[in-house]
Amino acid sequence: MLEITDEYVELWKSMLRNIDFKDASQALHKHILTSKYAPTIAEIVQGGHSEAERKKRETAERVALLTKWGNQASLPAGRQQE
């Protein structure tokens, strides 16, 4: 049986501080449904997604943002695009 102490909670808080809440929540949900054991920090951080999948998702988000900015961009008054 896992004993949850104040030190244990602080360790988890510090290790998961920079992890997106939605990703961590989904990873925890997946773990609960597929394992009878308590999750490790690594299992939550990995979230069932490979590093390549995470980078692919982040790249797609950045491309979408750049596209949005490009669509919103305009030239100063009196200038025409060449």
C-alpha positions in Angstrom: 0.0 0.0 0.0 1.3 3.4 -1.0 1.7 5.9 1.9 1.0 9.4 0.8 3.0 11.8 3.0 3.4 15.6 2.8 6.9 15.1 1.3 5.4 12.7 -1.3 2.8 15.3 -2.3 5.4 18.1 -2.5 7.6 15.9 -4.7 4.8 15.2 -7.1 3.8 18.9 -7.2 7.4 19.9 -8.1 7.8 17.2 -10.7 4.5 17.9 -12.4 4.6 21.7 -12.1 5.5 22.3 -15.8 3.2 19.6 -17.3 0.0 20.8 -19.0 -3.0 20.0 -16.8 -5.1 18.6 -19.6 -2.3 16.2 -20.7 -1.7 15.1 -17.1 -5.3 14.6 -16.4 -5.8 12.4 -19.6 -2.7 10.4 -18.7 -4.0 9.8 -15.2 -7.4 8.8 -16.5 -5.8 6.4 -19.0 -3.6 4.9 -16.3 -6.6 4.3 -13.9 -8.5 2.5 -16.6 -5.6 0.2 -17.6 -3.6 -0.5 -14.4 -4.3 -1.7 -11.0 -1.2 0.0 -9.6 -0.6 3.6 -8.6 1.0 5.6 -11.5 4.5 6.9 -11.4 5.5 10.4 -12.2 7.1 9.2 -15.5 3.8 7.6 -16.6 1.9 10.8 -16.0 4.6 12.9 -17.8 4.8 10.6 -20.7 1.0 10.5 -20.8 0.9 7.6 -23.1 2.3 9.8 -25.9 5.7 9.5 -27.4 8.1 12.4 -27.5 7.6 12.5 -31.3 3.8 12.7 -31.0 4.2 15.6 -28.5 6.5 17.5 -30.8 4.2 16.9 -33.8 1.3 18.3 -31.8 3.3 21.4 -30.6 4.5 22.0 -34.2 0.9 21.9 -35.5 -0.2 24.3 -32.9 2.6 26.7 -33.8 1.9 26.5 -37.5 -1.7 27.2 -36.9 -0.7 30.3 -34.8 1.6 31.5 -37.6 -1.1 31.0 -40.2 -3.5 33.0 -38.0 -1.0 35.9 -37.7 -0.3 35.8 -41.4 -4.0 36.1 -42.1 -4.4 39.1 -39.7 -1.3 40.9 -41.1 -1.8 44.0 -43.2 0.5 46.5 -44.9 0.6 50.1 -43.7 -1.8 52.5 -45.5 -0.7 53.5 -49.0 1.6 50.4 -49.5 0.9 47.5 -51.8 2.2 44.0 -51.7 4.8 43.3 -54.4 
